[in-house]
Structure formats: structure tokens, C-alpha cells
């Protein structure tokens, strides 16, 4: 049984409808919020987003969500970042040379794969479509997910934590890059679980049941 209120952050960075639809399918109590009080009242937070880091951070600060997110993290509230929300939790993004939230130390780097993969297929940017995630260690969000499960990606940048132990999953697109990162009560996916079929729904379901404690 899923209980508690889930805040889905709206900072004008899009893709809220598909997140809400997925949560409704899981019979979760979710609400879209764009104010610090909504973050404070929620039992857990989903931090989605698409678009450019510079504008996203400007909006987050304008709505006062930067301090609200830091407080939620510091007090142990479970937080799930998605796509852009998996990047701007770090200190700095190469996109627009943007200072970010700094919840975790690290940089957001541009994805620069070779022109062709080992099979001679052209690799385009943005990386768009289905790709595998290799889980590096156990985590409550991965329960029931098979090794090599595929998820849906749309991105040109990726998160690179300073501490390698905070990389929970990796993906290969001509180069290996972190596709799941996390520490303590914060976890984030470069892919879109809300667009990733049954495996994405299972990951979201696991997040809704997670108490925010890490696991080895």
C-alpha cells in the first residue's frame, strides 16, 4: 500500500504530465507544486525536468525551490531526480556554465561519444531512445529489475559525481556514463522512468515504497 503525499516539482522544465500519469497508474497521491511549502508538506519529492540547465536553475531560484530541496535532502526526505533533475543536483553543469544545487559534489558533462559504435552505427546527439542500465550495486530502487533492463533516454549531458561510490548504474553510448546516481535519501536517473514501460513503473513503485535509507 502506497501512502503519503508525493510532490512533483514544477519549475517550468516540462514533462510533468507523464510523471503524474505514471503515479496515478500506481495509485499514488501526487500533486504538482512550485512553492517551498509544498516541498515541506510532502512525504517525498520527485524532481523531473527537461531543457537547459541555466534556465532551469533560474526558475528554481525564482520559486525558492533551491533552499526547499536542500532542506528536504538534509532532513532525509526521499528525493528522486529525473533527467535534468539528475544533473542539477550536482555542483556545476557544463551546459550554459551553470552553478547548480550542489546537493552532491560533481559536474555535469557533455556527452561526446565517437562518431560510430563498434558495429558501425552512427551515434547521434542527443542520445535518444532505449538503452540498457547496468546496476553497480544493490539499492532499494532496483528491487525486481533484471540486469540489463532497458529504459528511455533523451539527453546531451550526463551527471558525473566526484565520488565514484555515488554512481549506482551506468549506460554505454559509445562511452560509459553514469545513468543512476545517489547518496543517502537522494537517487536520480538520467533516463525517464515515466516513459520506460513496466521497468520504469517498477522503479517508480520502488521509490514510493522507499524509506530513504541507502543500501549496499
PyMOL CGO cylinders between C-alpha atoms (Angstrom):
from pymol import cmd
from pymol.cgo import CYLINDER

trace = [
    CYLINDER, 0.00, 0.00, 0.00, 1.47, 3.36, -1.08, 0.3, 1, 1, 1, 1, 1, 1,
    CYLINDER, 1.47, 3.36, -1.08, 0.85, 6.12, 1.45, 0.3, 1, 1, 1, 1, 1, 1,
    CYLINDER, 0.85, 6.12, 1.45, 1.93, 9.71, 1.89, 0.3, 1, 1, 1, 1, 1, 1,
    CYLINDER, 1.93, 9.71, 1.89, 1.94, 12.75, -0.35, 0.3, 1, 1, 1, 1, 1, 1,
    CYLINDER, 1.94, 12.75, -0.35, 4.33, 12.94, -3.32, 0.3, 1, 1, 1, 1, 1, 1,
    CYLINDER, 4.33, 12.94, -3.32, 5.34, 16.41, -4.52, 0.3, 1, 1, 1, 1, 1, 1,
    CYLINDER, 5.34, 16.41, -4.52, 6.20, 16.63, -8.23, 0.3, 1, 1, 1, 1, 1, 1,
    CYLINDER, 6.20, 16.63, -8.23, 8.19, 19.82, -8.71, 0.3, 1, 1, 1, 1, 1, 1,
    CYLINDER, 8.19, 19.82, -8.71, 7.06, 22.28, -11.37, 0.3, 1, 1, 1, 1, 1, 1,
    CYLINDER, 7.06, 22.28, -11.37, 9.80, 24.77, -12.22, 0.3, 1, 1, 1, 1, 1, 1,
    CYLINDER, 9.80, 24.77, -12.22, 8.71, 25.24, -15.85, 0.3, 1, 1, 1, 1, 1, 1,
    CYLINDER, 8.71, 25.24, -15.85, 11.02, 22.46, -17.07, 0.3, 1, 1, 1, 1, 1, 1,
    CYLINDER, 11.02, 22.46, -17.07, 8.31, 20.27, -18.57, 0.3, 1, 1, 1, 1, 1, 1,
    CYLINDER, 8.31, 20.27, -18.57, 7.37, 16.60, -18.66, 0.3, 1, 1, 1, 1, 1, 1,
    CYLINDER, 7.37, 16.60, -18.66, 5.06, 16.71, -15.65, 0.3, 1, 1, 1, 1, 1, 1,
    CYLINDER, 5.06, 16.71, -15.65, 2.05, 15.10, -17.32, 0.3, 1, 1, 1, 1, 1, 1,
    CYLINDER, 2.05, 15.10, -17.32, 3.72, 11.75, -17.99, 0.3, 1, 1, 1, 1, 1, 1,
    CYLINDER, 3.72, 11.75, -17.99, 5.12, 11.64, -14.45, 0.3, 1, 1, 1, 1, 1, 1,
    CYLINDER, 5.12, 11.64, -14.45, 1.68, 12.29, -12.97, 0.3, 1, 1, 1, 1, 1, 1,
    CYLINDER, 1.68, 12.29, -12.97, 0.08, 9.67, -15.24, 0.3, 1, 1, 1, 1, 1, 1,
    CYLINDER, 0.08, 9.67, -15.24, 2.56, 7.08, -14.04, 0.3, 1, 1, 1, 1, 1, 1,
    CYLINDER, 2.56, 7.08, -14.04, 1.91, 7.94, -10.41, 0.3, 1, 1, 1, 1, 1, 1,
    CYLINDER, 1.91, 7.94, -10.41, -1.85, 7.73, -10.96, 0.3, 1, 1, 1, 1, 1, 1,
    CYLINDER, -1.85, 7.73, -10.96, -1.34, 4.29, -12.51, 0.3, 1, 1, 1, 1, 1, 1,
    CYLINDER, -1.34, 4.29, -12.51, 0.43, 3.32, -9.28, 0.3, 1, 1, 1, 1, 1, 1,
    CYLINDER, 0.43, 3.32, -9.28, -2.50, 4.72, -7.23, 0.3, 1, 1, 1, 1, 1, 1,
    CYLINDER, -2.50, 4.72, -7.23, -0.21, 7.24, -5.56, 0.3, 1, 1, 1, 1, 1, 1,
    CYLINDER, -0.21, 7.24, -5.56, -1.30, 10.52, -4.01, 0.3, 1, 1, 1, 1, 1, 1,
    CYLINDER, -1.30, 10.52, -4.01, 0.68, 13.08, -6.03, 0.3, 1, 1, 1, 1, 1, 1,
    CYLINDER, 0.68, 13.08, -6.03, 0.43, 16.81, -6.50, 0.3, 1, 1, 1, 1, 1, 1,
    CYLINDER, 0.43, 16.81, -6.50, 2.28, 19.28, -8.72, 0.3, 1, 1, 1, 1, 1, 1,
    CYLINDER, 2.28, 19.28, -8.72, 3.88, 22.06, -6.68, 0.3, 1, 1, 1, 1, 1, 1,
    CYLINDER, 3.88, 22.06, -6.68, 6.12, 25.05, -7.34, 0.3, 1, 1, 1, 1, 1, 1,
    CYLINDER, 6.12, 25.05, -7.34, 6.48, 26.52, -3.86, 0.3, 1, 1, 1, 1, 1, 1,
    CYLINDER, 6.48, 26.52, -3.86, 8.66, 25.71, -0.83, 0.3, 1, 1, 1, 1, 1, 1,
    CYLINDER, 8.66, 25.71, -0.83, 5.63, 24.99, 1.37, 0.3, 1, 1, 1, 1, 1, 1,
    CYLINDER, 5.63, 24.99, 1.37, 4.59, 22.16, -0.95, 0.3, 1, 1, 1, 1, 1, 1,
    CYLINDER, 4.59, 22.16, -0.95, 8.01, 20.55, -0.61, 0.3, 1, 1, 1, 1, 1, 1,
    CYLINDER, 8.01, 20.55, -0.61, 7.86, 20.92, 3.17, 0.3, 1, 1, 1, 1, 1, 1,
    CYLINDER, 7.86, 20.92, 3.17, 4.43, 19.27, 3.40, 0.3, 1, 1, 1, 1, 1, 1,
    CYLINDER, 4.43, 19.27, 3.40, 5.23, 16.32, 1.11, 0.3, 1, 1, 1, 1, 1, 1,
    CYLINDER, 5.23, 16.32, 1.11, 6.45, 12.96, 2.33, 0.3, 1, 1, 1, 1, 1, 1,
    CYLINDER, 6.45, 12.96, 2.33, 8.68, 12.51, -0.72, 0.3, 1, 1, 1, 1, 1, 1,
    CYLINDER, 8.68, 12.51, -0.72, 9.74, 14.58, -3.72, 0.3, 1, 1, 1, 1, 1, 1,
    CYLINDER, 9.74, 14.58, -3.72, 10.08, 13.84, -7.44, 0.3, 1, 1, 1, 1, 1, 1,
    CYLINDER, 10.08, 13.84, -7.44, 12.32, 16.31, -9.25, 0.3, 1, 1, 1, 1, 1, 1,
    CYLINDER, 12.32, 16.31, -9.25, 11.80, 15.84, -13.02, 0.3, 1, 1, 1, 1, 1, 1,
    CYLINDER, 11.80, 15.84, -13.02, 12.88, 18.10, -15.85, 0.3, 1, 1, 1, 1, 1, 1,
    CYLINDER, 12.88, 18.10, -15.85, 13.90, 18.57, -19.46, 0.3, 1, 1, 1, 1, 1, 1,
    CYLINDER, 13.90, 18.57, -19.46, 15.57, 21.56, -21.11, 0.3, 1, 1, 1, 1, 1, 1,
    CYLINDER, 15.57, 21.56, -21.11, 18.60, 23.72, -20.39, 0.3, 1, 1, 1, 1, 1, 1,
    CYLINDER, 18.60, 23.72, -20.39, 20.38, 23.88, -17.05, 0.3, 1, 1, 1, 1, 1, 1,
    CYLINDER, 20.38, 23.88, -17.05, 20.75, 27.67, -16.98, 0.3, 1, 1, 1, 1, 1, 1,
    CYLINDER, 20.75, 27.67, -16.98, 17.05, 28.46, -17.35, 0.3, 1, 1, 1, 1, 1, 1,
    CYLINDER, 17.05, 28.46, -17.35, 16.09, 25.61, -15.02, 0.3, 1, 1, 1, 1, 1, 1,
    CYLINDER, 16.09, 25.61, -15.02, 18.31, 26.93, -12.22, 0.3, 1, 1, 1, 1, 1, 1,
    CYLINDER, 18.31, 26.93, -12.22, 16.99, 30.47, -12.74, 0.3, 1, 1, 1, 1, 1, 1,
    CYLINDER, 16.99, 30.47, -12.74, 13.43, 29.19, -12.33, 0.3, 1, 1, 1, 1, 1, 1,
    CYLINDER, 13.43, 29.19, -12.33, 14.29, 27.06, -9.30, 0.3, 1, 1, 1, 1, 1, 1,
    CYLINDER, 14.29, 27.06, -9.30, 15.77, 30.08, -7.54, 0.3, 1, 1, 1, 1, 1, 1,
    CYLINDER, 15.77, 30.08, -7.54, 12.87, 32.31, -8.60, 0.3, 1, 1, 1, 1, 1, 1,
    CYLINDER, 12.87, 32.31, -8.60, 10.36, 29.92, -7.00, 0.3, 1, 1, 1, 1, 1, 1,
    CYLINDER, 10.36, 29.92, -7.00, 12.51, 29.43, -3.88, 0.3, 1, 1, 1, 1, 1, 1,
    CYLINDER, 12.51, 29.43, -3.88, 12.83, 25.70, -4.57, 0.3, 1, 1, 1, 1, 1, 1,
    CYLINDER, 12.83, 25.70, -4.57, 16.62, 25.63, -4.20, 0.3, 1, 1, 1, 1, 1, 1,
    CYLINDER, 16.62, 25.63, -4.20, 16.52, 26.08, -0.43, 0.3, 1, 1, 1, 1, 1, 1,
    CYLINDER, 16.52, 26.08, -0.43, 13.45, 23.84, -0.14, 0.3, 1, 1, 1, 1, 1, 1,
    CYLINDER, 13.45, 23.84, -0.14, 15.26, 21.00, -1.93, 0.3, 1, 1, 1, 1, 1, 1,
    CYLINDER, 15.26, 21.00, -1.93, 18.37, 21.43, 0.20, 0.3, 1, 1, 1, 1, 1, 1,
    CYLINDER, 18.37, 21.43, 0.20, 16.25, 21.27, 3.36, 0.3, 1, 1, 1, 1, 1, 1,
    CYLINDER, 16.25, 21.27, 3.36, 14.39, 18.18, 2.12, 0.3, 1, 1, 1, 1, 1, 1,
    CYLINDER, 14.39, 18.18, 2.12, 17.70, 16.47, 1.41, 0.3, 1, 1, 1, 1, 1, 1,
    CYLINDER, 17.70, 16.47, 1.41, 19.26, 17.46, 4.73, 0.3, 1, 1, 1, 1, 1, 1,
    CYLINDER, 19.26, 17.46, 4.73, 16.24, 16.20, 6.69, 0.3, 1, 1, 1, 1, 1, 1,
    CYLINDER, 16.24, 16.20, 6.69, 16.22, 12.78, 4.99, 0.3, 1, 1, 1, 1, 1, 1,
    CYLINDER, 16.22, 12.78, 4.99, 13.12, 13.11, 2.81, 0.3, 1, 1, 1, 1, 1, 1,
    CYLINDER, 13.12, 13.11, 2.81, 13.25, 10.64, -0.13, 0.3, 1, 1, 1, 1, 1, 1,
    CYLINDER, 13.25, 10.64, -0.13, 14.02, 12.51, -3.36, 0.3, 1, 1, 1, 1, 1, 1,
    CYLINDER, 14.02, 12.51, -3.36, 14.02, 11.19, -6.93, 0.3, 1, 1, 1, 1, 1, 1,
    CYLINDER, 14.02, 11.19, -6.93, 15.64, 13.26, -9.68, 0.3, 1, 1, 1, 1, 1, 1,
    CYLINDER, 15.64, 13.26, -9.68, 14.80, 12.54, -13.33, 0.3, 1, 1, 1, 1, 1, 1,
    CYLINDER, 14.80, 12.54, -13.33, 16.82, 13.61, -16.41, 0.3, 1, 1, 1, 1, 1, 1,
    CYLINDER, 16.82, 13.61, -16.41, 17.60, 17.32, -15.89, 0.3, 1, 1, 1, 1, 1, 1,
    CYLINDER, 17.60, 17.32, -15.89, 16.71, 16.72, -12.25, 0.3, 1, 1, 1, 1, 1, 1,
    CYLINDER, 16.71, 16.72, -12.25, 19.53, 14.15, -12.13, 0.3, 1, 1, 1, 1, 1, 1,
    CYLINDER, 19.53, 14.15, -12.13, 22.03, 16.72, -13.38, 0.3, 1, 1, 1, 1, 1, 1,
    CYLINDER, 22.03, 16.72, -13.38, 21.39, 19.95, -11.50, 0.3, 1, 1, 1, 1, 1, 1,
    CYLINDER, 21.39, 19.95, -11.50, 21.61, 18.22, -8.12, 0.3, 1, 1, 1, 1, 1, 1,
    CYLINDER, 21.61, 18.22, -8.12, 25.41, 18.41, -8.68, 0.3, 1, 1, 1, 1, 1, 1,
    CYLINDER, 25.41, 18.41, -8.68, 27.60, 21.47, -8.18, 0.3, 1, 1, 1, 1, 1, 1,
    CYLINDER, 27.60, 21.47, -8.18, 28.10, 22.66, -11.75, 0.3, 1, 1, 1, 1, 1, 1,
    CYLINDER, 28.10, 22.66, -11.75, 26.87, 21.98, -15.28, 0.3, 1, 1, 1, 1, 1, 1,
    CYLINDER, 26.87, 21.98, -15.28, 28.90, 22.46, -18.45, 0.3, 1, 1, 1, 1, 1, 1,
    CYLINDER, 28.90, 22.46, -18.45, 25.60, 23.38, -20.10, 0.3, 1, 1, 1, 1, 1, 1,
    CYLINDER, 25.60, 23.38, -20.10, 25.43, 27.20, -20.02, 0.3, 1, 1, 1, 1, 1, 1,
    CYLINDER, 25.43, 27.20, -20.02, 28.33, 27.11, -17.50, 0.3, 1, 1, 1, 1, 1, 1,
    CYLINDER, 28.33, 27.11, -17.50, 25.70, 26.87, -14.75, 0.3, 1, 1, 1, 1, 1, 1,
    CYLINDER, 25.70, 26.87, -14.75, 26.21, 26.77, -10.96, 0.3, 1, 1, 1, 1, 1, 1,
    CYLINDER, 26.21, 26.77, -10.96, 23.72, 24.17, -9.72, 0.3, 1, 1, 1, 1, 1, 1,
    CYLINDER, 23.72, 24.17, -9.72, 22.22, 22.98, -6.44, 0.3, 1, 1, 1, 1, 1, 1,
    CYLINDER, 22.22, 22.98, -6.44, 25.26, 21.19, -5.06, 0.3, 1, 1, 1, 1, 1, 1,
    CYLINDER, 25.26, 21.19, -5.06, 23.36, 18.51, -3.17, 0.3, 1, 1, 1, 1, 1, 1,
    CYLINDER, 23.36, 18.51, -3.17, 26.09, 16.11, -4.30, 0.3, 1, 1, 1, 1, 1, 1,
    CYLINDER, 26.09, 16.11, -4.30, 29.63, 17.11, -5.33, 0.3, 1, 1, 1, 1, 1, 1,
    CYLINDER, 29.63, 17.11, -5.33, 30.31, 16.69, -9.03, 0.3, 1, 1, 1, 1, 1, 1,
    CYLINDER, 30.31, 16.69, -9.03, 29.99, 18.05, -12.55, 0.3, 1, 1, 1, 1, 1, 1,
    CYLINDER, 29.99, 18.05, -12.55, 27.54, 17.69, -15.42, 0.3, 1, 1, 1, 1, 1, 1,
    CYLINDER, 27.54, 17.69, -15.42, 29.47, 16.85, -18.57, 0.3, 1, 1, 1, 1, 1, 1,
    CYLINDER, 29.47, 16.85, -18.57, 28.60, 16.91, -22.26, 0.3, 1, 1, 1, 1, 1, 1,
    CYLINDER, 28.60, 16.91, -22.26, 28.09, 13.50, -23.85, 0.3, 1, 1, 1, 1, 1, 1,
    CYLINDER, 28.09, 13.50, -23.85, 30.73, 13.15, -26.58, 0.3, 1, 1, 1, 1, 1, 1,
    CYLINDER, 30.73, 13.15, -26.58, 30.63, 9.61, -27.99, 0.3, 1, 1, 1, 1, 1, 1,
    CYLINDER, 30.63, 9.61, -27.99, 32.68, 8.51, -31.00, 0.3, 1, 1, 1, 1, 1, 1,
    CYLINDER, 32.68, 8.51, -31.00, 31.00, 9.03, -34.37, 0.3, 1, 1, 1, 1, 1, 1,
    CYLINDER, 31.00, 9.03, -34.37, 30.33, 5.30, -34.77, 0.3, 1, 1, 1, 1, 1, 1,
    CYLINDER, 30.33, 5.30, -34.77, 29.68, 2.45, -32.36, 0.3, 1, 1, 1, 1, 1, 1,
    CYLINDER, 29.68, 2.45, -32.36, 31.62, -0.86, -32.61, 0.3, 1, 1, 1, 1, 1, 1,
    CYLINDER, 31.62, -0.86, -32.61, 29.03, -2.14, -35.12, 0.3, 1, 1, 1, 1, 1, 1,
    CYLINDER, 29.03, -2.14, -35.12, 29.47, 0.87, -37.38, 0.3, 1, 1, 1, 1, 1, 1,
    CYLINDER, 29.47, 0.87, -37.38, 26.20, 2.59, -36.43, 0.3, 1, 1, 1, 1, 1, 1,
    CYLINDER, 26.20, 2.59, -36.43, 26.26, 6.38, -36.25, 0.3, 1, 1, 1, 1, 1, 1,
    CYLINDER, 26.26, 6.38, -36.25, 25.84, 7.76, -32.74, 0.3, 1, 1, 1, 1, 1, 1,
    CYLINDER, 25.84, 7.76, -32.74, 23.84, 10.98, -32.68, 0.3, 1, 1, 1, 1, 1, 1,
    CYLINDER, 23.84, 10.98, -32.68, 23.46, 13.63, -30.00, 0.3, 1, 1, 1, 1, 1, 1,
    CYLINDER, 23.46, 13.63, -30.00, 21.12, 13.89, -28.21, 0.3, 1, 1, 1, 1, 1, 1,
    CYLINDER, 21.12, 13.89, -28.21, 21.19, 10.29, -27.09, 0.3, 1, 1, 1, 1, 1, 1,
    CYLINDER, 21.19, 10.29, -27.09, 17.56, 9.39, -27.69, 0.3, 1, 1, 1, 1, 1, 1,
    CYLINDER, 17.56, 9.39, -27.69, 15.81, 6.05, -27.29, 0.3, 1, 1, 1, 1, 1, 1,
    CYLINDER, 15.81, 6.05, -27.29, 16.06, 2.82, -25.32, 0.3, 1, 1, 1, 1, 1, 1,
    CYLINDER, 16.06, 2.82, -25.32, 19.30, 1.69, -23.73, 0.3, 1, 1, 1, 1, 1, 1,
    CYLINDER, 19.30, 1.69, -23.73, 20.44, -0.70, -21.04, 0.3, 1, 1, 1, 1, 1, 1,
    CYLINDER, 20.44, -0.70, -21.04, 21.40, 0.20, -17.50, 0.3, 1, 1, 1, 1, 1, 1,
    CYLINDER, 21.40, 0.20, -17.50, 23.98, -1.90, -15.67, 0.3, 1, 1, 1, 1, 1, 1,
    CYLINDER, 23.98, -1.90, -15.67, 23.44, -1.70, -11.92, 0.3, 1, 1, 1, 1, 1, 1,
    CYLINDER, 23.44, -1.70, -11.92, 26.70, -1.45, -9.98, 0.3, 1, 1, 1, 1, 1, 1,
    CYLINDER, 26.70, -1.45, -9.98, 25.32, -2.37, -6.56, 0.3, 1, 1, 1, 1, 1, 1,
    CYLINDER, 25.32, -2.37, -6.56, 22.11, -3.17, -4.80, 0.3, 1, 1, 1, 1, 1, 1,
    CYLINDER, 22.11, -3.17, -4.80, 19.67, -0.40, -3.99, 0.3, 1, 1, 1, 1, 1, 1,
    CYLINDER, 19.67, -0.40, -3.99, 16.00, -0.42, -2.90, 0.3, 1, 1, 1, 1, 1, 1,
    CYLINDER, 16.00, -0.42, -2.90, 15.02, 1.23, -6.22, 0.3, 1, 1, 1, 1, 1, 1,
    CYLINDER, 15.02, 1.23, -6.22, 16.37, -1.73, -8.18, 0.3, 1, 1, 1, 1, 1, 1,
    CYLINDER, 16.37, -1.73, -8.18, 14.36, -4.47, -6.47, 0.3, 1, 1, 1, 1, 1, 1,
    CYLINDER, 14.36, -4.47, -6.47, 12.80, -6.75, -9.09, 0.3, 1, 1, 1, 1, 1, 1,
    CYLINDER, 12.80, -6.75, -9.09, 14.62, -5.14, -12.03, 0.3, 1, 1, 1, 1, 1, 1,
    CYLINDER, 14.62, -5.14, -12.03, 16.66, -7.54, -14.19, 0.3, 1, 1, 1, 1, 1, 1,
    CYLINDER, 16.66, -7.54, -14.19, 20.30, -6.89, -15.02, 0.3, 1, 1, 1, 1, 1, 1,
    CYLINDER, 20.30, -6.89, -15.02, 20.49, -5.04, -18.32, 0.3, 1, 1, 1, 1, 1, 1,
    CYLINDER, 20.49, -5.04, -18.32, 16.94, -3.64, -18.07, 0.3, 1, 1, 1, 1, 1, 1,
    CYLINDER, 16.94, -3.64, -18.07, 16.28, -1.02, -20.75, 0.3, 1, 1, 1, 1, 1, 1,
    CYLINDER, 16.28, -1.02, -20.75, 14.99, 2.49, -20.10, 0.3, 1, 1, 1, 1, 1, 1,
    CYLINDER, 14.99, 2.49, -20.10, 14.19, 5.50, -22.27, 0.3, 1, 1, 1, 1, 1, 1,
    CYLINDER, 14.19, 5.50, -22.27, 16.78, 8.30, -22.62, 0.3, 1, 1, 1, 1, 1, 1,
    CYLINDER, 16.78, 8.30, -22.62, 16.72, 11.80, -24.13, 0.3, 1, 1, 1, 1, 1, 1,
    CYLINDER, 16.72, 11.80, -24.13, 19.81, 13.85, -23.23, 0.3, 1, 1, 1, 1, 1, 1,
    CYLINDER, 19.81, 13.85, -23.23, 23.03, 15.51, -24.36, 0.3, 1, 1, 1, 1, 1, 1,
    CYLINDER, 23.03, 15.51, -24.36, 24.64, 15.83, -20.92, 0.3, 1, 1, 1, 1, 1, 1,
    CYLINDER, 24.64, 15.83, -20.92, 25.14, 13.43, -18.01, 0.3, 1, 1, 1, 1, 1, 1,
    CYLINDER, 25.14, 13.43, -18.01, 25.89, 13.64, -14.27, 0.3, 1, 1, 1, 1, 1, 1,
    CYLINDER, 25.89, 13.64, -14.27, 29.40, 12.83, -13.08, 0.3, 1, 1, 1, 1, 1, 1,
    CYLINDER, 29.40, 12.83, -13.08, 29.63, 12.69, -9.27, 0.3, 1, 1, 1, 1, 1, 1,
    CYLINDER, 29.63, 12.69, -9.27, 33.01, 13.45, -7.69, 0.3, 1, 1, 1, 1, 1, 1,
    CYLINDER, 33.01, 13.45, -7.69, 32.63, 10.34, -5.53, 0.3, 1, 1, 1, 1, 1, 1,
    CYLINDER, 32.63, 10.34, -5.53, 32.55, 7.22, -7.71, 0.3, 1, 1, 1, 1, 1, 1,
    CYLINDER, 32.55, 7.22, -7.71, 30.65, 5.32, -4.99, 0.3, 1, 1, 1, 1, 1, 1,
    CYLINDER, 30.65, 5.32, -4.99, 27.64, 7.54, -5.73, 0.3, 1, 1, 1, 1, 1, 1,
    CYLINDER, 27.64, 7.54, -5.73, 27.34, 6.06, -9.23, 0.3, 1, 1, 1, 1, 1, 1,
    CYLINDER, 27.34, 6.06, -9.23, 24.69, 3.33, -8.88, 0.3, 1, 1, 1, 1, 1, 1,
    CYLINDER, 24.69, 3.33, -8.88, 24.22, 2.43, -12.56, 0.3, 1, 1, 1, 1, 1, 1,
    CYLINDER, 24.22, 2.43, -12.56, 25.96, 3.02, -15.86, 0.3, 1, 1, 1, 1, 1, 1,
    CYLINDER, 25.96, 3.02, -15.86, 24.98, 3.01, -19.54, 0.3, 1, 1, 1, 1, 1, 1,
    CYLINDER, 24.98, 3.01, -19.54, 27.05, 2.69, -22.72, 0.3, 1, 1, 1, 1, 1, 1,
    CYLINDER, 27.05, 2.69, -22.72, 26.52, 5.03, -25.66, 0.3, 1, 1, 1, 1, 1, 1,
    CYLINDER, 26.52, 5.03, -25.66, 29.90, 4.92, -27.32, 0.3, 1, 1, 1, 1, 1, 1,
    CYLINDER, 29.90, 4.92, -27.32, 31.23, 5.84, -23.88, 0.3, 1, 1, 1, 1, 1, 1,
    CYLINDER, 31.23, 5.84, -23.88, 30.16, 4.69, -20.45, 0.3, 1, 1, 1, 1, 1, 1,
    CYLINDER, 30.16, 4.69, -20.45, 28.35, 7.33, -18.40, 0.3, 1, 1, 1, 1, 1, 1,
    CYLINDER, 28.35, 7.33, -18.40, 26.54, 7.35, -15.04, 0.3, 1, 1, 1, 1, 1, 1,
    CYLINDER, 26.54, 7.35, -15.04, 22.83, 6.80, -15.62, 0.3, 1, 1, 1, 1, 1, 1,
    CYLINDER, 22.83, 6.80, -15.62, 21.78, 6.33, -11.96, 0.3, 1, 1, 1, 1, 1, 1,
    CYLINDER, 21.78, 6.33, -11.96, 23.40, 8.23, -9.11, 0.3, 1, 1, 1, 1, 1, 1,
    CYLINDER, 23.40, 8.23, -9.11, 22.55, 8.62, -5.48, 0.3, 1, 1, 1, 1, 1, 1,
    CYLINDER, 22.55, 8.62, -5.48, 23.55, 9.04, -1.88, 0.3, 1, 1, 1, 1, 1, 1,
    CYLINDER, 23.55, 9.04, -1.88, 21.54, 8.56, 1.32, 0.3, 1, 1, 1, 1, 1, 1,
    CYLINDER, 21.54, 8.56, 1.32, 17.93, 9.70, 0.69, 0.3, 1, 1, 1, 1, 1, 1,
    CYLINDER, 17.93, 9.70, 0.69, 18.64, 11.06, -2.82, 0.3, 1, 1, 1, 1, 1, 1,
    CYLINDER, 18.64, 11.06, -2.82, 18.62, 9.00, -6.01, 0.3, 1, 1, 1, 1, 1, 1,
    CYLINDER, 18.62, 9.00, -6.01, 18.45, 10.20, -9.60, 0.3, 1, 1, 1, 1, 1, 1,
    CYLINDER, 18.45, 10.20, -9.60, 18.14, 8.69, -13.07, 0.3, 1, 1, 1, 1, 1, 1,
    CYLINDER, 18.14, 8.69, -13.07, 19.39, 10.18, -16.33, 0.3, 1, 1, 1, 1, 1, 1,
    CYLINDER, 19.39, 10.18, -16.33, 16.68, 8.19, -18.11, 0.3, 1, 1, 1, 1, 1, 1,
    CYLINDER, 16.68, 8.19, -18.11, 12.92, 8.76, -17.87, 0.3, 1, 1, 1, 1, 1, 1,
    CYLINDER, 12.92, 8.76, -17.87, 11.26, 6.02, -15.77, 0.3, 1, 1, 1, 1, 1, 1,
    CYLINDER, 11.26, 6.02, -15.77, 7.85, 7.55, -16.54, 0.3, 1, 1, 1, 1, 1, 1,
    CYLINDER, 7.85, 7.55, -16.54, 8.46, 6.77, -20.25, 0.3, 1, 1, 1, 1, 1, 1,
    CYLINDER, 8.46, 6.77, -20.25, 10.12, 3.39, -19.73, 0.3, 1, 1, 1, 1, 1, 1,
    CYLINDER, 10.12, 3.39, -19.73, 7.23, 0.93, -19.64, 0.3, 1, 1, 1, 1, 1, 1,
    CYLINDER, 7.23, 0.93, -19.64, 6.95, -1.75, -16.98, 0.3, 1, 1, 1, 1, 1, 1,
    CYLINDER, 6.95, -1.75, -16.98, 10.53, -1.45, -15.73, 0.3, 1, 1, 1, 1, 1, 1,
    CYLINDER, 10.53, -1.45, -15.73, 10.13, 2.30, -15.32, 0.3, 1, 1, 1, 1, 1, 1,
    CYLINDER, 10.13, 2.30, -15.32, 6.87, 1.82, -13.43, 0.3, 1, 1, 1, 1, 1, 1,
    CYLINDER, 6.87, 1.82, -13.43, 8.53, -0.74, -11.18, 0.3, 1, 1, 1, 1, 1, 1,
    CYLINDER, 8.53, -0.74, -11.18, 11.34, 1.69, -10.39, 0.3, 1, 1, 1, 1, 1, 1,
    CYLINDER, 11.34, 1.69, -10.39, 8.79, 4.39, -9.52, 0.3, 1, 1, 1, 1, 1, 1,
    CYLINDER, 8.79, 4.39, -9.52, 6.86, 1.91, -7.39, 0.3, 1, 1, 1, 1, 1, 1,
    CYLINDER, 6.86, 1.91, -7.39, 10.06, 1.05, -5.54, 0.3, 1, 1, 1, 1, 1, 1,
    CYLINDER, 10.06, 1.05, -5.54, 10.71, 4.75, -4.92, 0.3, 1, 1, 1, 1, 1, 1,
    CYLINDER, 10.71, 4.75, -4.92, 7.23, 5.20, -3.46, 0.3, 1, 1, 1, 1, 1, 1,
    CYLINDER, 7.23, 5.20, -3.46, 7.91, 2.38, -1.01, 0.3, 1, 1, 1, 1, 1, 1,
    CYLINDER, 7.91, 2.38, -1.01, 11.46, 3.51, -0.16, 0.3, 1, 1, 1, 1, 1, 1,
    CYLINDER, 11.46, 3.51, -0.16, 12.14, 4.92, 3.30, 0.3, 1, 1, 1, 1, 1, 1,
    CYLINDER, 12.14, 4.92, 3.30, 15.11, 6.98, 2.09, 0.3, 1, 1, 1, 1, 1, 1,
    CYLINDER, 15.11, 6.98, 2.09, 17.80, 4.78, 3.55, 0.3, 1, 1, 1, 1, 1, 1,
    CYLINDER, 17.80, 4.78, 3.55, 20.66, 3.67, 1.33, 0.3, 1, 1, 1, 1, 1, 1,
    CYLINDER, 20.66, 3.67, 1.33, 21.61, 0.01, 0.94, 0.3, 1, 1, 1, 1, 1, 1,
    CYLINDER, 21.61, 0.01, 0.94, 24.78, -1.80, -0.04, 0.3, 1, 1, 1, 1, 1, 1,
]
cmd.load_cgo(trace, "trace")
